[in-house]
Amino acid sequence: MTMSRYRYSQWDGTQGVFEPTEEDLMGEMAEDLMSHGNVTRALRDLFQRGMQGDFGQRLPGLNEMLERLRARRQEQLQRYDLDSVMGELRGRLDQAINTERKGIDRRLEEARQQQAQASPEGAANTERLMQLLEERAARNRGSLDNLPSSLGGAVKELSDYDFMDPEARRQFQELVDLLKQRMLENHFQDLRQQLQGMGPQDMAGLRQMLRDLNQMLRDRMQGMEPDFQGFMDRYGEVFGPNPPRSLDELMEQLQQRMAQGQSLMNSMSPEMRQELQELMDSVLDQETMSELAQLAASMDYLYPPDDLSRQYPFMGEESLTWEQAMELMGNLQGMDELERQVQEVMQRGNIEDLDPNRVGDLLDAESRRDLEQLQRLTRLLEEAGYVARKGDRLDLTPKGIRKIGQKALKDVFSQLKRDRIGQHQLYLRGAGGEHSGDTKTYEFGDPFDIHLEQTIRNAVLRDGSGLPVHLAPQDFEVNRVEHLTQSSTVLLLDQSRSMGFYGSFLAAKKVALALASLIHTQFPRDKFYIVGFSDYAVEIKEGELPQVSWNDWVSGTNMHHALMLSRKLLAGDKSGARQIIMVTDGEPTAHLEGNRSAFSYPPSYRTIQETLKEVRRCTQEGIVINTFMLESNSSLIDFVDRMMRINKGRAFYSTPQRLGEYVLVDYVSNRKRRIF
């Protein structure tokens, strides 16, 4: 005996994931499609909630993506202390000041040693130099001791300070260059290299670029065409390896970058925000600041800002550098934008507009895979032939309509129980016909109505006599059947307002789909019509059935017109049973007067009489009316009793949950009894 061996390992995210088939999708969407028939809406709802597999697998939907996104954002906010950004800058300034203080002490000590070693002839001159040095050291110490407490004020004071230590001067200049870089990076993301070690000539070039940029915006405001290509020819390298291709694209980049800087400022405490603003103002010259202010004003006018520069409530303790803070702001704003996009997709169903790579960058690889899987669902249905694209719209194909009809049929028959007292017969044997006395070789899809004698005979002829007899697939023969009965049926669907308000219409519509599927598969020679009625009656083609809904804008239950139209549809079918199956939840409240509907509630005497006259006409033409009532009030029961006394049909009082059980059983039963 061979033993099977299995090896199990821990899930690491790389193993196979739940990949629903087109059959799974149609089963998942069937209820929505039966309810309203709108493929886009059904897909949109599926995208929102996701899918559950038969074995517990899960394809998360957009609702879960939103939850992940919000949890990731909250995690960032609870992790970091944004005010710590100033700590790095304060540390650099303190380092330059400490280096200067030590440099002052070192210069004085070196001067004293030189004085002690000086010759008597040079003693007087050395003493004078020492005195001047000590006076300068005292002034510098005084300046350092009296620096403003704010970082911006201290930097501004030190900009005019005469450093005694070269290393301290270099450290301070690095801080100033860094501040210039960060100030300008709030507008231009790729200026880091260009701004490093920037001298007066470089700043003049930058100011000229700002002037030219502002000129382009002025041209745009005055209705002229800006010279964007000339601008990029001069300054294209400033914008990195992927420069913008139009002025609008450049403005979008600038707006996004400026929003990150503004969001960083807004998210700081008021004290830190003021200190940072003073710091930025202290490092740029007035002319550059003026050009930047003009740029901001022009952008506000031409490209009104959105909500990207929002304030984020940071609550954590972990420190951040400026670069980390700006990157974090970009991620948080990206999450905000992604959340907006996901919410839009949840409303419109346009899931292709979401970028899986962006989702992967802001969340994780698993979320990216989930989105890609959701985006494949529509293509899967199209490739299977269940839906077809007509312009921007997705419609069910005939194959798709048959599929949801089969689902409706399965749902309805799953409610039947053989052991219920008073239950009608559930089904007819075979394919709905009678034995013809002939047989045929069994083929896949045939009813398994085996002709035992012919099957055994085939096995003996093939394998010879002897026991036991070994049967092979090719030996099986089944009885041929003939359709000796034929039925023509009209299903009347009440589309009045009450059917929708009380949740009955979906059940009735599901039955219509199930009946259509049953007839196509089991009774293909039968004729089946659907008529919807509220204030008027109208024939509904099977292909239109998934889109049909109840009428919430009109009043009236016009059974008179519905029965009249049904009688006309059945007029040409004389070869078999003819019946009307009416599903309604109320007595007639409208009738036809000429070509117009006359409404009255409570029902008028005229409406009742005109409806009963049409019942008599149906009866005279041999049409049986079976009525399935979803209400049981006294006036309704009285009307149905009068109708049944005329027609000799049957009435069933049911609920939406058990409606299909009665309708389908009654349909098959009527065929079996061959009502003429």
N, C-alpha and C positions, 0 to 999 in steps of 0.2 A: 504494500500500500504506500503510495507516494504522499508524503506530508507536504502541505503548503506552508511556506515560511513568509512572514511579513516583517518589514522593518518600519518602525515609527520614528519620526524625528520631530523636534519642536518647530512650530510654525515660525517662519522668519520673514513672511511677506512675499517671498518669491515663488511659492507654490501656486498651483492653479487656483483661480478665483471663480466665483459664480458668474457664468456667462449664460444668460437666459436665451432660449431659442425663440424663434418667431411664434411657436405654439404657446410657449410660456407668456409671451407678450400679449397675444390675443386673449388668452385666458385672463390675464391681469386687467386688461382694458375692457373686457366684454361688458361688465356692468355699466361703466361709463358710456360705452358706445350704444348700449341698449337704451340708456337714459336719454341721451341727447344726440347721438350719432355724429358728433363733431370730433374728428380725428385729432386735430390740433389741440383741442381742449382736453381730450383724454390723455394725450401724450404729455401735455403740460402738467396735469395732475399726477401722472406717473413720475415725471421728472422730480416733482416736489417730494413725493413720499418714498420713492425708491421701490425695490422689489424684494420679496422674501422667497427663497427657494424651497423645494419640497423637503430638503434635509437640513433646514436651518441656515442655509447660506443667505447672505445679505448683500444686496447691491444698494448702498446708501444713496439717498436722494439729495436734492438741493437743500431741504430743510436741515439735514444733518451737516451738510457743508457749511451752512450759515452758523450752526452751533459750534463747529470746530473753529471757524474764523473768529467768532466772538470770544471763544475761550482763549485762543492764541493771543488776541489783542489784550485781553484782560491780564493774561500771564505777563506780558511785557510791561504793562502799566504797574503791576504789583511788584515788579522786579527792580526797577531802576529809580534812582534819585536824579532828576534832571538838573537840579541846582548844582550838582557835583561838577557839571561842565565848567563852571567858573573856578573850581578848585585847581584844575590844571593850569589855567592862566594865572591865577594868584600864585601858584607854586613857581612858575617861571619868573614872575616879577620879583618874588621874594628871593629867588636864587640870584638874580642880577643885583639886587640891593645888597644882599649878604656878601656877594663877591666884591662889590664896590667898597663896602666897609672894610673888608679884609685887605683890599688893595690900598686903601688909604693908610691903614696901619703899617702895611709893608713899605709903602713909599716913605713914610716918616722914619721908620726904623733904618731903612737904607740910607736916608739923608743924614741921620745922626752918626751912623758909622763912618760915612764919608767926612763929616765934620771933625770927628775924633782923629782921623788919619791925616787931616789937612796940615800943611806946613804953617809955621807962624806967619809967613808972609801972606798966605791966602786965608788966614783965619777970619779976618774982618769981612771979606767977600762971602765966605761960606756962611758966616753967621747971618748975613743979610738974606741970602737965599733960603736959609732954614726958616727964618722968620716969615718970609712970604709963603713958603710951603705950609707952615703951620696955620697961617691965616686962611689959606685956601681950604685946607683940610677941615678947619673949624666951620667955614661956610658950608662946605659940602655935607658935613655931618649934620649941621643944622637943617639943611634942605631935606636930607633923608629923614631926619626926626620929625619934620613938620609936613611930610607928604600927606595928602588927603587920604581918608580911610577908604574911599571908593576906589575900585580898580581903575576906572576910567579917569578919575581925577589924578591919580598917581601917575598914570602913563602920560597924561597931558603935561604934568609938571616936569617929568623926567625927559620929555622931548626937548626941553630947553636947558637941561642939566649938563654941566661940563664934567663928564666922567674922568676920574683920575686913574682908573684901572682899565686897560684895553680889553681884558676878557669880559669885564662887566659891561663895557660899551657894546661888545659883540653880542652878548646874551640879550641885552635890551633891544638891540636892533633886530635880532631874530624874533623876539616877541612882537615887535611892531610889524615886521614883515608878515608874521603869522596872522596877526589881526587884520592886516590889509587883505591878505589872502582869503580869510574867512568872510570878511565883509563882502568882497567881490564875488566869492563863490556862492553867496546867497543869490546871485543873479546868473553867474556863468559857471556851470558845473565843471568844465574841463580846463579851468585857468590855473590849476595848482602849479604846474611846471612853469608856466609863463610868469607867475607871480613870485616865484622863489628868487630871492636876491634882487628884487626889482629896484632899480635906481630911479632918479628923477626923470631921465630920458624915457625909461619904460613907462612911467606913470603918465608922461605926456602922450605917449602912443596910445595908452589905454583910454585917456580922456578923449582923444580924437576918434577912437572907435565908438565911444558912447555918443559923441556929437553926430557921427554919421548914422548911427542907429536911430537916434532921436529925429534926425532929418527924414529918414525913411518913414517914420510914423507920422510926422507932420505932413509929408506928401500924401500918405494914405488918407489922413483926415480931410485934406483939401481936395480929394477925389483924383489925385494924380497917381501914376504908376511908379512905385518906388524902384530904384535901381538895386534890386536885391543881388543880382549876379555880380555887379561891380563891388558891392559890399563884401560878398563872399570871396571874390578874387583877392581882396586886400587882407581880409581877416579870417579866412576859412580855417587856417591852422589852429586858431584859438579854440575852435569848437570840436577838436578831437578827430578821431578816424571816421566818425559817422556824422558829418555835418548836416544841418537841416537843408531841405530841398526847396523851401519856400519861406516867405516871411511869416506866414501863418504858423508853419511848423516851428520856426525859430521862437515865435512868441509863445507857443504852447510849451516849449522847453523852458523858456525863461519864467513863465507863469508858474510852472510846476516847481521849479527850483526856488523861486521867491516864496512860494507857499510853504515849502519845507522850512525855510529860515523863519518866516513869520510864525509858523506853528510852533517852532522851537521857542521863540520869544514868548508867545502866548501861554505856553505850558509851564513856563517858569513862575516862580513866586514873584509878586510885584517888586520886591526889593531887588532880586536878581535880575529881573527884566530891565529895571532902571539902570542898574550898574552896567549891564552888558551894552545898553544903548549908549551910555556915556563913553564906554570903552571904544565902541565902534566910531563914534563921532570924533574921538581924540586922535585917530590914526590917519584919517583921510583929509586931504586938503579941501577947502571950501568949494573950489571949482568942480572937483570930482563929485563931491556930495550933491552939488546943484544938478549936475548931469544925471546922476542916479535918481534924484527926486523927480526930475522931468520925465525920465523913462517910466517910473512907477505911475505918474499921473497919466501919461499917454496910454499906457497899457490898461489902466482902470477904465479909460474912456472907450478904447477900441475893443478891448477884450475883458469884459466885466468878470471879476474874479468869482469863482465858485466857492464851495464850502471846504476846500482843501486845507485852508489855514486855520483849522479848528483847534481848540484847546484840548489837551489830553491831561487827565488827572493822574499824574504819576504818584505812586504811593510807596515805592520800594526804597531800598537803601544802597543798592549796588551803584558804584561810580561809573561815569561815562566820560570819554574824551569827546572833544567837539566832533571829530570825524564819525565816531560811533553814534553820537546823538543825531547828526544829520542823516546818517544811514537809517537809524531807527525811525526818524520822522518820515523818511521816504517809504519805509515798510508799512508804517501805520497808515499813511495816506493811501498806499496801495491797497491795504486791507479795506479801508473805507470805500474806495472806488470799486473794489471787487464785490463788496457787500451790496453796493448800489446796483451793479450789473446783475448779480444773482437775483436780487429782488425783482428787477425788470424782467429777467428770463422767467421767473416764477409767475409773473403776470401775463407775459406774452407767449412763452413757450419757445422763444428763439434761442435754443441752447447752443447752437453753432457759434453764437457771438462770444461765448466764453473761451478764453485762451487757456488750454490745459497747462502750458508751460508756465504761465503767470500763476495759476493755481498751485502748481508744484513749487514755485519759488516762495510764495507767501505762506503756504501750508506745508505740504509734504508730498512725497511721491505717491503715497496711497490715495490721497485726494485727487491727484492728477489722473491716476489710473481709473478711479471711479467716474470722473467726468468724461474721460475718453469712452468708457463703457456706455454711459448714458447717451453720448453723442452718436454711438453706433446703432442705437435702438431704432431710430427712424429709418436709417439705411437698411437695416435688417428686415423691417416690415415691407419696404419698397421692393427689395430683392426677392422676397417671398411672394410678392404679388398680392398682398393683402390691402395695400394702400397704393394710390397713385397720385403723383403731383400734378396739379392743374394750376399753372402759374405759381402764385405764392401759397396756394391752398393744398392741403392733403385731403383726399376723399377715399372712402372705402371703395374697393373694387367689388364686382360680383362675388369673387372668391372670398373676400373679407366679410361680405354680408352673409354668405353661407356659413362661414366659420362662426360668427356670433350667433347665428340661428341654431347651429349644432350645440353651442354652449347653452343657449336658452333651453333647448330640448333636454339636454342632460340635467340642467338645474331643475326643470319641472318634474321629470320622471324620478329624480332622486328623492322627491317628496312622497312618492307613492309607497304605501305599505300594504302588503298582501293580506295581512291578518286583521285589517280594520273591519269592523262590522258594517255591513251595508255597502262595501266597496264595489265599484263596477269592475268588469273585466279589464285587465291592464293592457293586453295587446293581443293581436292575432298571430297565429303561427305562420311561419314561412314569410313570404314577401308580400303578403296581402292578397294572394290569389288562391286558386284551387288547383289540385293536381290534374295534369293533363293525361296521365297514364304513360308518359314517356320519361326517359331519364337522360342525364348528361353527365360528363366527367366533371368532377368538382373543380372549380376555379376559385382563386382567392376573391373573396367578396360575396360569393354565393351564400344563401342561407344554408346552414348545415342540416338540411332535411335529407338524411341518408336513405337511399334505397338499399336495404341490407342485402337482399338476395342477389342483386346485380353486382354489388361490391364484392361479396364472397365469391361469386362466379368468376369475376375478373381475376381474383387472387389465385384461384385453382387453375384457371387457364394459363396463367403466367408461371406459377411455381409447381404445378402438378398436384395430384391428389395426395392425401395424407394429412395426418393430424400432428401438431396443430396447424391451422391455416395461418400463414404469415401475410399480414396486410402491408402493402406499400402505399405511399401517397397517391400514386397513379391509379390504384384500384378503386378509389372511392368514387361513387356515382350518387347524384342527388336527384330528387324528383323535380321534373319540370312543372311550372305552375303557369296558369293563365289568369289574367285579370278579367274576371267575369263580372265585376261590379265597378261602377264608376260614380264618383260623387262630385258635385259642384257646391262649393261653400262660399258664403260671404261672411267675413268676420267684421262686425260693426264695433268700432272703437269709439267710445264716448270721450271726446276731447274737451268737454265743458270744464269750466273753471274749477268746479268742486273736485273733479278727478285729480287735478294737480295739487290742490290745497290739502287734500287728505291722503296723499301718497298712494293713490290707487292706479294712476296712469302707467307708471313704470311696470307694475305687475301685468297689466293688460297688454302693454306693448311687448313684454317678454313672451307672453303667450302667442301673440301674433307671429313673432319671429320663430318660436318653437313649432307652431303649426306649419309655417312655410317650410321649415327644414324637414319636418316629418313627411309632408306631402312629396317633396322633391326626392327624398331617399326611399320611402316605403310605398308611396302611391303616385308614381310619376304621371299616370294618365289622368289624375284628378285635376279639376280646375279650382283655383283658390283666388278669391278677391278680398281686398281689404277696403273698407269704407270708414273714413273718419267723420264724425259729426259733432257739431256744437250748435251754432245758430243756423248753419247750413251743413249739408253733407257733401263730401267730395271723395272720389276714388283715390286711393293711395297705391302707387306701384310698389312692388316689393323692394326695388332698389332705393326708393325714397323712405322706406320705413324707419331706418336707423335715425334719420334726421327729424322725424315727426315728433311734435310735442303737443301739449295741451294748450288751449287758448286762454290766456289770462286777461285778454283785452275785450272780450265779448261775452254776452250772457245768452243762455239758451241751450236747451237739450232738445234738438229737433229730430225726434224719432220718426216723425211723419216723412220728412225728406229722406232720411237714412233708409227706411223700408222701401220707399218708392224707388230710390236709386238701386238698391239691392235687387228688387224685382226686375228692373230693366236689365241688370247685368246677367241675371239667371234666365232671362227669357229665351235665349237661344240654346240653352243646354237642356235637352229633353231625354238624354240617354241614361240617366241614372238618378240617384238620390240628389235632391236639392234642399239645401238648408241654409238658414241664417243663424249665426251665433252672435248674439248681442251681449256686450259687456258694458254695464252702465252702473251708475250709483244713484240715479234719480229718475223720477217720473218725467214725462215730456212737459216741457215748458215753452215750446215754440212749434209752430207749424207753418206751412207754406200757404200764402194767399197770393195766387198768381206766381210771380217770380220773386216775391219778397217774403222775408221771414217775419212772422208776427210773434212777439215774445210776451209772455204773461206769467208772473209768479205771484201767488200760487197759480197752478195750471188752470187755464180757463176751460169752460165746458166745450168751447169750439176746438181747442187744441186736443183734448181727450178724444172727441168724436172723430176728428180728421185722422188722428193716429190709428184708432180702432178700425176705421174704414180701410186704411191701407193694410192692416192686419188681415181683414177679410179678403182683400184682393190677393194677398200672398197665399192664403189658405185655399182659395178657389183655383189657384195655379199649382197647387200641390207642393208648396214651399213650407217646410217646417221651421218654426222659429223657436229656438232655445235661448232662454234669457238667463244671464248670470248677473245677479244683483249683488252689489257690494254694500248695500244698506238694507235695513229691514224695518223702516218705519211704517205705520199703519196705512197712510195714503199710498205709499209705494206698493205695499203688498196688495192692496185693493185693486190698483191699476193692473198689476201683473196677473192677478187672478182673472180679471175680465179678459185680458189678452189671451191667456191660456185656454179659457173656455171656448174662445172662437177658433183658435189655431190647433188645439190639442197638442201643442208642443210642451216642453217642460221648463220649469223655472228652478234655478238653484240660488240659494242665498249663501254667499261665501265670504271670505276675507281676501285681501290682496295676497296674503302669504300662501293661501291654499287654492287660489284661483286656477292656476295651471293644472292642478290635479284634476279638477272637475272638467275643464274645457277639453283637454286632450282625451280623457277617457270617454267623454260623451261623443267626440268626433269619431273615434274608432268604433264605438258601439253602434252609432248610426250607420256606419258603413256595413257592419256585420249583419244588421237586420234589414239592409237593403230597403230603406224607406223610399217610397215612390210617391 
